[in-house]
């Protein structure tokens, strides 16, 4: 039996495990590795984001939409819905490998909503 996500340490484990997969993926890795120059800082920043999402803590500061639009522009507007789908598959797979419970379900639902929102907003930003 796996535990649910219970604290920042669990969120950090999730984020680090997930992005270790993303960074080595043939499709997603080049995009992320081009955009992120300081992985240690970025992983802490993403841990803040997901801790805020899952535990309603106000620890995240940033504008994910702006950053994702910039990444799309830096990649010649070639970020596709399929890439968001692949990202989401890795996220759900990592959650299922490590945890189970209500926070896991919340993390899956939030990621689905975020992925859909970000892609639609990126598409709109293309004009």
N, C-alpha and C positions, 0 to 999 in steps of 0.2 A: 504494500500500500504506500502510495506517495503522499506527501504532505501538500497542502495548499501553499501559495505564496503568502508569507507571513510578515516579512519585514524588508528593509532596504538590502540586507545581505542576500536575500532570495532574489530580489529584483536585479541586483548586480550580477549574480550568477546567471540569471536568465539573459540579461543583456550581453554579457561577455561570451556566453556559449553561442548565442544566436549570431552575433557579429563575427565570431570566428568562422562560422559557416559562410556567411555572406561574403566575407573578404576573400575567400578562396573559390567562390562560385564563378564559373566562366562567364556568366552573363552579368551578374550583379557586382562582382568583385572589382572589375575595372572602373565602374562608375563610382563606387564608394571609395576606392583607393585613390582615385584622382581627386575627389572632392575633399577628402579628410587627410590632413597632414599631421595632426596630433591625435592619434588614436586613443591614448590614455585619457586625455581631456575629453574627447568626444564620448567615450564610453561612460565617463562620470556624468557628463551632461545628459546622456540618454537615460542613465539610471535615475537622475533627477526627474526627467520627463515621465518615465513610467512609474516612479514612486508617486508623483503627483497624480497621475491618472488612476492608480489603483488604490491609493490610501488618502486621497483628497488632501494631500499636503501641498503647501504652497512653496515648493523648493525649486521649481523650474522657472528659468527666465530665458526667453528666446522667442523667435518667430519661425516656427517650422515651415509655414507656408512660403515665406520669403526665401528661405534657404533652399527649399525644393524647387521653386521656380528658377532660382539661380543655377542650380545643378542641371536642370533641364536645358536652360539656355547654354550652359557650358558644354552640353552634349548635343548641340545642334537640334534641340527640340525633339530628340529621339527617345525620350522616356515614354514607354508604352504602358497601357493597362496590363498587358501580359507581365511586364517586369514587376508591377505592383502585386500582381497575383502570385508571382514566384516568391517575392518578399514575404507575402502573407503565408504561403505554404511553409516556408522555413520557420516563420514565427510560430505557427500552430504546431508544427512538428517538434520544435524545441520545447514549447510549453508542455506538450504531451510526454516528452521524454523525461522531463524533470519534475513535474508537479501534477496535481489534480485538485479540483475543488472550485469554490465560487469565484475566487480571485482569478483563477485560470480562465474560467468562462468570461469574466469581465475583461480580461486582457485580450482574449480572442475577439470579443465583440467590439471593444474599443479599436483594436487594430483594423478590423474590417471597415469600421466607420471612417477611421483616419485615412486609410488607403483610398477609399472611394472619394472622400472629400478632397484629398491632396491631388489625385489625378484629375478630377473635374476642374479644380482651380488652376492647375498647371495648364490644362487644355485651354481654359478661358484666357489665361495670361498670354498665350501664343497669338491671340488676336484673330 
